[in-house]
Amino acid sequence: MTDIADLTATELAAQYRRKALSPVEVTDAVLDRMAARADLNAFITVATQQARAEARAAEASMMAGEDLPPLFGIPYSVKDLINTAGVRTTMGSRLFETNVPTEDAVAVARARRAGAILIGKSTTPEFGHVQSPTSPLFGRTLNPIDAGVTPGASSSGAAVAVAAGMGPLALGTDGGGSIRIPAACCGVVGFKPTLGVVPHLQLPDLFGANSYVGPMARTVADAELLFAAIAGADPRDPYGQAAVMLHEPGNPSLKGLRVAWIAQGGARVEGEVATITGRAVRAMEAEGARVEPMEIDFKSYEAVFLTILRVGLAARTGPMVKGREAFVSQSLLDTIALGTACSAIELAQATAARTGLFQVVQSLFATFDLVVSPTLTAPPLPIEVDPTGDITIDGHNEGTVRGAWYPFTFPQNLTGHPAISLPCGRTSKGLPVGLQLCAPWYRDRALLRIASTIEAMFG
């Protein structure tokens, strides 16, 4: 018999509507799993009392015969960069160790209205600034598949929680691949929507936004369930206006789908990753997709991404850190220093290059329906790898982690296009490999439906 904690969100929704399970027993099962897997260190805060109170209230409404909202009684976690009213939100930093917001972020408020039950706040490096599952506040988060490799970041705890049955759904944030990278490392699904489709009002610069809120789950159907609840216009977001409508999904068949296959992106792709993702694309072709190899040198945009990332972090966190340097990590201090050293001209040049990259990617969609690539160039890196240092792939020093390991993910943060990572196989050591699918702006629903079709091919 499948453990309740291992049921998907769609399975739980079906059980609730048959009254075969109660929100109380589901919440208890998930909280028990969280206690049993505390060794993974996926949570900064566990909302035990609140979750159980919400579960009891949900059970009462179910027994009273009330209409059940789409996420009714489904436990979910929220990355600790996202505000949750009445529940501690630390930004993964000792500077915010006791911070308790008074207002939910937009996505959290929508998930709450849809009936989801918040079970806790998942781990993240400080302000999501680095590709490392560690922080001075909570220590290190471990990959449930292999503790010797990274679970990815910065939505580390979110991916680990979903993979280990600590809630079927999670909200993460993605500023350079921070949803898709840990999804690939932990063998789950991670979806970064189109810019503005899920409003993220915590960002100080909404016009220059490159960080997104999105769903993580064990299946595409579950990710779609959460996405449907949190997506939608908000007049406070310049990219999330009421006039912008999501396209209807259309036909999810692969037959005739025009696919641009970017196998390298200007970087070296590890042999097994190349084999596994290449096999996945050939399987799509066998189902009728029209695949054409293409290349964009994504790796060459690393400096553009880093300039925008560093300047933004320096502007936002620099004043908070000043005089409290002993409370934060050296990597955050280094990032602030590098951002502070950038000139206004360098930032303007980076934003202009961002526009250029958008035009390059957009030009592909004049010919193709989908852009497909590996999510990462290599399997999950060893847990001890320096996230600011160089990495080796197939015996070659390939440069820094950002440019060498995830050149396929940060471009969509700059261009705004929706992208999803889904598992497509495992290496000889049992480590998961992710395949990334990218679609035109506002084709989020179509992308999810196509991803679901592709997911079924992999089993």
Buried (B, 14 or more C-beta within 10 A) or exposed (E): EEEBBBBBBBBBBEBBEEEEBBBBEBBBBBBBBBEEBEEBBBBBBBBBEBBBEBBEBBBEBBEEEEEBBBBBBBBBBBBBBBBBBEBBBBBBBBBBBEEBBEEBBBBBBBBBBBBBBBBBBBBBBBBBBBBBBBBBBBEBBBBBBBEEBBBBBBBBBBBBBBBBBBBBBBBBBBBBBBBBBBBBBBBBBBBBBBBBBBBBBBBEEBEEBBBBBBBBBBBBBBBBBBBBBBBBBBEEBEBBBEEBEBBEBEEBEBEEBBBBBBBBBBBBBBEBBBBBBBEBBEBBBEEEBBBEEBEBEBBBBBBBBBBBBBBBBBBBBBEBBEEEEEBBBEBBBBBBEBBEEBEEEEBEBBBEBBEBBBEBBBEBBEEBBBBBBBBBBBBBBEBEBEBBEEBBBBEEEBBBBBBBBBBBBBBBBBBBBBBBBBBBBBBEEEBBBBBBBBBBBBBBBBBBBBBBBBBEEEE
